[in-house]
Amino acid sequence: MNDATTHVRVPLIDESQADGRLAELYDEVKKATDLPFVPDMFRLVSTRPDLLDAVVAGYKAMYLGGVLPRQTRELISAWTSKVNQCPYCVGTHNFFFQVFGGPEEIAEAVESARTADDLPVDERTKVLLRLLTKLSREAYKISDEDWQVALDAGWTAEELLEAFFTASMFNFITRMVDGLGLGASVAASRVSQLDPAGGES
């Protein structure tokens, strides 16, 4: 276990020690993320390949294919992580947001913003992020009127479904990451230490 993960509450199986189904899943993760290593979020459930299988499937559903641009889905991921106060996930998905063309200015703003209105994004995007903030904090209060506001802002029902799925997955991921002790700092995220332009930062 490296220094950044010494506080994690469950065993993390190194790639060099993975075999069988776990080794297959690790290969899937690296292919899906286009990274040379398996991010520690996935390794949290490495002692249970059956659970990791579900996490990998969820990741692929969020990011491979779909109707929303990958940049938008990464912004949703980073913002939902911010709402849930998970620095590890904010750092990781701010990195991917920039890899897929997102401005550094917005990535930096996500780290310090208190509300979606603090972000330097257009009103259409703010409408979506306000709705997803409500989804994360008090989903039971989302009304037909809230949904209609998003439609009126120019989002389609198909796009909103994908956005809701992505944000809901991140409500799961941030709770797992935080609850198991990985989410305490951006420094714990090996991904966030990479340079979005390529290579180590």
GIMO-V271021 format. One record per pair of residues at least 6 apart in sequence whose C-alpha atoms are under 7 Angstrom apart, sorted by the first residue. I is the first residue (numbers start at 1). J is the second residue. D is the distance in Angstrom with one decimal. If there is no record, write none. Layout:
BEGIN
i:I j:J d:D
i:I j:J d:D
END
This chain:
BEGIN
i:1 j:12 d:6.9
i:4 j:187 d:6.8
i:4 j:188 d:4.8
i:5 j:182 d:6.5
i:5 j:188 d:6.5
i:7 j:181 d:6.0
i:8 j:180 d:5.8
i:8 j:181 d:4.5
i:8 j:182 d:5.5
i:9 j:180 d:5.3
i:9 j:181 d:5.9
i:10 j:44 d:6.7
i:10 j:180 d:6.9
i:12 j:43 d:5.4
i:12 j:44 d:5.9
i:12 j:46 d:6.2
i:13 j:43 d:6.5
i:13 j:46 d:5.8
i:13 j:47 d:7.0
i:21 j:49 d:6.7
i:22 j:46 d:6.9
i:22 j:49 d:5.6
i:25 j:53 d:7.0
i:26 j:38 d:6.3
i:29 j:38 d:6.4
i:29 j:56 d:6.7
i:30 j:36 d:6.2
i:30 j:37 d:6.2
i:30 j:38 d:5.9
i:32 j:60 d:6.9
i:39 j:190 d:7.0
i:39 j:191 d:7.0
i:41 j:177 d:6.5
i:42 j:52 d:6.7
i:45 j:51 d:6.3
i:45 j:52 d:5.6
i:46 j:52 d:6.4
i:62 j:166 d:5.6
i:63 j:70 d:6.6
i:67 j:159 d:6.3
i:68 j:159 d:6.1
i:70 j:100 d:6.6
i:71 j:97 d:5.3
i:71 j:100 d:5.3
i:71 j:101 d:6.5
i:71 j:102 d:6.1
i:73 j:166 d:7.0
i:74 j:93 d:5.8
i:74 j:96 d:6.4
i:74 j:97 d:5.0
i:75 j:97 d:6.0
i:76 j:167 d:6.4
i:77 j:93 d:6.3
i:77 j:166 d:6.8
i:77 j:167 d:6.3
i:77 j:170 d:6.3
i:78 j:89 d:6.6
i:78 j:90 d:4.7
i:78 j:93 d:5.0
i:78 j:94 d:5.8
i:79 j:110 d:6.4
i:80 j:133 d:6.8
i:80 j:167 d:6.0
i:80 j:170 d:6.5
i:81 j:89 d:5.7
i:81 j:90 d:5.4
i:81 j:170 d:6.7
i:81 j:174 d:6.4
i:82 j:90 d:5.9
i:82 j:110 d:7.0
i:82 j:111 d:6.9
i:83 j:133 d:6.7
i:84 j:174 d:6.9
i:86 j:174 d:6.1
i:86 j:178 d:6.7
i:86 j:183 d:5.5
i:86 j:184 d:7.0
i:87 j:183 d:6.0
i:87 j:184 d:6.4
i:87 j:185 d:5.1
i:87 j:186 d:5.0
i:88 j:183 d:4.7
i:88 j:184 d:6.7
i:88 j:185 d:5.4
i:88 j:186 d:4.4
i:88 j:188 d:6.2
i:88 j:189 d:5.4
i:89 j:174 d:6.9
i:91 j:186 d:5.4
i:91 j:189 d:6.8
i:91 j:192 d:4.9
i:92 j:189 d:6.2
i:92 j:191 d:5.4
i:92 j:192 d:4.8
i:94 j:107 d:5.3
i:95 j:192 d:5.7
i:95 j:196 d:5.8
i:98 j:104 d:6.4
i:98 j:196 d:5.9
i:99 j:196 d:5.0
i:99 j:197 d:6.7
i:106 j:119 d:6.6
i:106 j:120 d:6.1
i:109 j:119 d:5.9
i:110 j:119 d:6.7
i:113 j:119 d:6.5
i:116 j:126 d:5.7
i:116 j:129 d:6.0
i:116 j:130 d:6.0
i:117 j:126 d:6.3
i:124 j:153 d:5.4
i:124 j:154 d:7.0
i:127 j:150 d:6.1
i:128 j:150 d:6.3
i:132 j:164 d:6.9
i:132 j:167 d:6.6
i:134 j:142 d:7.0
i:136 j:171 d:6.6
i:177 j:183 d:5.3
i:178 j:184 d:6.8
i:182 j:188 d:6.7
i:186 j:192 d:6.9
i:193 j:200 d:6.8
i:193 j:201 d:6.0
i:194 j:200 d:4.6
i:194 j:201 d:5.0
i:195 j:201 d:4.4
END
